[in-house]
Amino acid sequence: MSQALKIHHALGDIIVTPSGDVNPARLKKMIRSTLDQYMTEDRVPAKTVHAEAKQRYGDQYRTPGYYLRVYRQRAELTQAELAEQAGIRQHHLSEMEHNKRPLGKANAKKLAAILDCDYRKLL
């Protein structure tokens, strides 16, 4: 059985018990390197993200259709899959995502339950 390795890092102290035959020095180096990369991760201000999204999506940004598409993609569902689960025609779902058809409160609640989001974002 391997002995526990203690790793001290600015993010916190870690105790790892490797399984099998592992080079302890190499494992410690790899974990420290990963933690260092996390600390030097580039941070992007929300203002910049919103400005870029607004430029990319134009008038569609932050509309019910925009949020519907974002939540659907977050759930890793295609339009056809979401439409089938919600009992809505895929063509209608596409129109909803492109803000050509209103969702309505009943559909918003049904879709929000599937997408695990607040239905009010879809109205």
C-alpha positions in Angstrom: 0.0 0.0 0.0 1.3 3.5 -0.9 2.0 6.0 1.7 0.0 9.3 1.8 1.7 12.2 0.1 1.4 15.7 1.6 1.4 18.6 -0.8 1.6 22.2 0.4 0.3 24.8 -2.0 -1.0 28.4 -1.8 -4.5 27.1 -2.6 -4.4 24.6 0.3 -2.8 21.5 1.7 -3.6 18.3 -0.1 -3.1 14.7 1.1 -3.2 12.1 -1.6 -2.9 8.3 -1.2 -1.9 7.0 -4.6 -3.1 3.6 -5.7 -0.6 1.2 -7.3 3.0 1.9 -8.2 3.4 5.7 -8.6 6.4 7.9 -8.6 5.7 10.1 -5.6 8.0 13.0 -6.7 6.4 13.0 -10.2 2.9 12.9 -8.8 3.6 15.8 -6.5 5.1 17.8 -9.4 2.1 17.2 -11.6 -0.4 18.2 -8.9 1.5 21.4 -8.0 1.7 22.3 -11.7 -2.0 21.8 -12.2 -2.7 24.0 -9.1 -0.3 26.6 -10.4 -2.1 26.7 -13.8 -5.4 27.3 -12.0 -3.9 30.2 -10.1 -2.6 31.9 -13.2 -5.9 31.3 -15.2 -6.9 34.4 -17.1 -9.9 36.2 -15.6 -12.2 38.1 -18.0 -14.4 40.8 -16.6 -18.2 40.2 -17.0 -18.4 43.6 -18.8 -16.1 42.3 -21.5 -18.0 39.1 -21.9 -21.3 40.9 -22.2 -19.9 43.4 -24.7 -18.6 40.6 -26.9 -21.9 38.7 -26.7 -23.9 41.8 -27.5 -21.7 42.4 -30.6 -22.0 38.8 -31.7 -25.8 38.4 -31.1 -26.9 42.0 -31.7 -30.6 42.6 -30.9 -31.1 38.9 -30.1 -28.8 39.1 -27.1 -30.6 38.5 -23.8 -34.0 37.9 -25.4 -36.2 34.9 -24.5 -35.0 33.1 -27.6 -31.3 33.7 -26.7 -31.8 32.2 -23.2 -33.8 29.3 -24.6 -30.9 28.5 -27.0 -28.2 29.0 -24.2 -30.1 26.7 -21.7 -30.7 24.1 -24.4 -27.0 24.0 -25.4 -26.0 23.9 -21.7 -28.3 20.8 -21.3 -26.5 19.3 -24.4 -29.8 18.8 -26.2 -30.6 19.3 -29.9 -33.7 21.2 -30.9 -35.3 17.9 -32.0 -34.5 16.3 -28.6 -35.9 19.2 -26.6 -39.0 19.5 -28.8 -39.7 15.8 -28.3 -39.3 16.0 -24.5 -41.5 19.1 -24.3 -44.1 17.9 -26.8 -43.5 20.8 -29.1 -42.8 20.7 -32.8 -39.1 21.2 -33.6 -40.0 23.9 -36.2 -41.9 25.9 -33.5 -38.9 25.5 -31.1 -36.6 26.9 -33.8 -39.0 29.9 -34.2 -39.0 30.4 -30.5 -35.2 30.5 -30.4 -35.1 33.0 -33.2 -37.8 35.2 -31.4 -40.2 34.7 -34.3 -42.8 32.9 -32.0 -43.6 33.8 -28.4 -43.1 30.9 -26.0 -46.1 31.6 -23.8 -46.2 30.9 -20.0 -47.2 27.3 -20.3 -44.4 26.4 -22.8 -41.9 28.5 -20.8 -42.7 26.5 -17.6 -42.6 23.2 -19.5 -39.2 24.0 -21.2 -37.7 25.5 -18.0 -38.5 22.3 -16.1 -36.6 20.2 -18.7 -33.7 22.7 -19.0 -33.5 23.3 -15.2 -33.8 27.1 -15.3 -36.2 29.8 -14.2 -39.1 30.0 -16.6 -39.2 33.8 -16.3 -36.0 34.0 -18.3 -37.9 32.5 -21.3 -40.7 35.1 -21.2 
